[in-house]
Amino acid sequence: MPQRPLRLPFAPLPENGSLLAGVFADAVLKNDHTQLDYSVESLGFVEQFLERFRREGLSVNDFAETIFVAGCYIGQVMVQQAGGTWIRQEEAGLPEGVIMMPIVVKLQGNTVADPVAKAFKRFHYGQGDSILYFYKVFTAEADGSEPSL
């Protein structure tokens, strides 16, 4: 996690989850000339994007806002493709002492995923912390099926 306050274009609130995801999609279109479509397949681009800047040696503090909005993009894919809803982490019913990002995604069956934290973990730990695997595990758990990997 960054060691400084984040300077996000919108407050990290459930009603802004899609707007923050859009900031990422717009930046990718402008800078990489890639149109993201909120499909599960587009998560592969997010993997490559974070890995590219990780390999360039950027620190979390250098790249924190971009990682945050990338996480919101992951979450918005969960909202659009798996029927999720953005909620405040306080609404997640977490055990005492468990802390998540300010906004998380609630899926069917009351499964709660933290895609923003996942983006930070992916950036920090690299390829072994797969975003696509995260998506498949959480969405399979939410609908009761086994993930197909």
Sequence and secondary structure as in RCSB ss.txt:
>XXXX:A:sequence
MPQRPLRLPFAPLPENGSLLAGVFADAVLKNDHTQLDYSVESLGFVEQFLERFRREGLSVNDFAETIFVAGCYIG
QVMVQQAGGTWIRQEEAGLPEGVIMMPIVVKLQGNTVADPVAKAFKRFHYGQGDSILYFYKVFTAEADGSEPSL
>XXXX:A:secstr
  SS    SS S GGGHHHHHHHHHHHHHHHH     S GGGHHHHHHHHHHHHHTT  HHHHHHHHHHHHHHHH
HHHHHHH  EEEEGGGG   TT    SEEEE GGG EE HHHHHHHHHHH TTS HHHHHHHHHHHHHT     
